[in-house]
Amino acid sequence: MEILENICEYYDELFPIADGQRDFFTEEAATYGKPVKLLGVNCGTGLFEHQLATSGESVTAIESEQPLLESANRRRRTQLMTLNFFKMTTLEMGRFLGKGFFNIAYILNNRLLFISDDVLLEKFFYDIRQLLSDKGKFILSIPNFEKYPENSFDLPQRQSIRARLESSVECEPNGERWLVQDLETGNGRIIPVTDAKINIITRNKIAELAKKSGFSKAEYYSDFKKSAFDKKSDTLVAVIS
């Protein structure tokens, strides 16, 4: 995945903390002793990680895109918080992070889709399971692909006062799917953001990967308010344990 440096200015506006997201994580973390140890994968600019840490949680976050990582590290203004950001890919995390250490791992803002190779996606789920404690949970948020046709389609637009992010999924003749994203700024400038192969991930695929990796169950919601999953909803939120 390639993210242009220009989108960093607008990242928090286009990918804000979702309604109910903090309460969702608080509820999921309630069964663990304080401080809860969380792992944020592909954390972006670290907005949510900073909020978790200021609430007293122990947060480790990794990000592979240097401009986003630099923004995340600028947020870490005090040593009183247990908050650490590392430049690391999903391929490297199983080697460098502590096995069985984390209570909750998560990947949000559709970043899971960019693990486009099925073998690497299976490895990612396996590594997550190894990094989690015995009763650990893995939380992910992705588009609900069950509502879309099998060919090309547009994803919901993300918009703030200053910018708009247009996203579309294009189907190649060989069956590959590519995510194309363009950013339109307030002055009308169009900036290409992403043109990358992605993995179309559904509930069935999640269930298969979870089982292979040693997880025992998965729960699905339409949003972070834990609304019952609806095939017509824009988002799929999964809690895998």
N, C-alpha and C positions, 0 to 999 in steps of 0.2 A: 504494500500500500504506500502511495506517495502522497503526502500532504504538503502543499505549498506553504511557505512561511507566512504568506499574507492572510491565511485563514485563522491564524492564531489570535489575531486581534478580535475576531468575531466568535471564537470557538465557544466561550462560555454563554454567549447570547443564543447561539444556535443549538447548543447541547446543554441546556440548563438542568439543574436537579429537578427531576420530574415530580409532579404532584404525588404526595404520599410516599416518596422514595425513602426519606429519612425514617419515617415511622415503620415502613416495611422492614428495613434493616434492623431497627431497634427490636422489633418483634422477633425476627429470626435469630437475633443474637441473645435473646433473653435467657436461653437455657445454658449459656456459658458463663464461667466466672470472669470477673473484671480483672484486667482489661481484656476485652475480646480481641483476638489477633486476626486481623483481616488482611487479605491479599487482593489488591486491585490490579487487574491485568489490562494493559493498554489503557492507562488511566487518563490520557489526554492531558489537559492543563492542571489536573489535580484538584479541581473545585470540590468534588464530593469527598475526596480523601481528606482535604483540609477540614471540612465540616465534621467528618467522623473523628478526626484526631482532636479537635477542639472539644469534643464531647467526652474525651477521655479514653478512646479506643486506641489500640496499638495498630498502626497502619503501615504496611509495606506496599509500595506501588511500583510497577514497572511500566516503561514506555519505550517504544523502539524509535519513535520519530523525535529527532533532536530538538526542533523548534518547540514542540509541545512539552518536552521534558524541561527545557529551559524555563518555560512559563510556569510549570509546576514547581520547580525549585525556587522561583522568585516568591512563591506564596509562603514558603516555609521560613517565617520571620523569627520564630522563637524556638529555643532548645527545650522548652518545657513540654512541648508536644512530642509524642512518640510517632513520628511521621518520617518515613524515608522513601525517597524516590531513586530508582536505579534505571540506567539505560540498559535495557535487556529485551530480547525477543522472546516469543513464546517457545522457540526451540531451545533457548538457553536456560529457561527458568527451572526445569527439572534437575539441572546439573548444579546450579549455583544457590538455590534456595533450600531451606531446611525441610527435610521430609517429615511429615506428621506434625508440623509446627502450627499450621493455621487452622482456625475454627471456621472461617468463612472465606471463600475465594469468589471473585465475581469478575465478569467482563460485560460492559454496558455499551450503549451508544452504537450498536450494530458492528462493533469491531471484530466480533467472532466470525463474521462473514468472510473476512479477508484471509482466513486460513483456508485457502481454496482447494488444496490437495486433500483428498479423503484420508490418505495414510497419515499425513501430518495432523489432520483434525482428530483422528483416533489417538495419536500420540499425545496431543494436547489434553484430551480428556483423561488419559491415563496419568499424565504428569500431574494434573490437578488433583486427582484422587490420591496420588502419592504424597503430595504436599499437605493435604488435609489431615486433621486428626481423625480418630476412629469415628466420631460422630459429627464430622465436619460437613458443611454444606457448600454447594456450588450454585451461584445465582447468575443467570444470564438474561439478557434482554436483546431481542432481535425483532425484525419485522415479521408479521404473521403472513408467511407466504401462502398459506392455505386459501387466502382470499383473492389471490391473483391468478391470472391465466398462465399457461405453461410457456407462452412466448414472451415478447417484450412488454414492459409495462412501466408506469411511473410510480414512484414511492411518494408518500406524503411530503409536502414541502415543509422545510424548516425556515422560519422567518423571525426576524427581530426588527426593531425600528431602523437599524442601520444596514441590514443585509438580508439576502434571501438565498437559501441553498436549494437548488433543484437537483433531484436525484432520479435516475431512470435505470432500469435493468434491461439490458439488451441481450437477446439470445442469438448466438452464432449458429451457423449451419451444422457445426459439429456437436451442438448441444451445450457448449460452454456458455456461462452467464457472466456478463461484465457489468459492473456498476460504473456509471458515468455521472459525475457530479460537477456542477458549475456554480460558482458563487457570484451573485449580482450585488454590487455595493450600492450605497445610496445615490451615488452620482451616475449610476447606470453602467458602470464598468463591469464586464464579464470576465471572471478569472476561472480558468480550468482548475479543478481541485483533484479529482480522482478519475482515472480510467483504468480499472483493475478487475481481474478475474475474481469472482466470489463464489462462495459455496451456498447453495440454496438449502437452508436448514429448517426442517419441520419437526413437529412433535415426534413423529415416527423415527426420524433420524436421531433426535436427542435420546429417545428411549433406547435405541440400539447402541449408541455410543456409551450411554451411561451403564448399561448392562455389561458390555465388554470391559469397561474400565473398573468394575467392581462396586459401583453404586447399587443401591437396592431399590430406590424409588425416585419418581419425579412428579412434582406437582406443577400445574400450569395455570396461569392467570392472564387476564387481558391487560392488566396494568399493575402499578405498584400499590393500588388501593385494594388489591386482591379480589377484583371483580372476577366472576366466573368467566372462564375462557369462552370466547365467542369467535367462531370462524370468520366473522365479518370484522373483527377488531383490527386495528392497525398494528398492534404490538403483541408479542408473545413474551411473557415473563415466566421463566422456569426456575424452580428450586429443586435441586438434585441432591439427594443424600443417600 
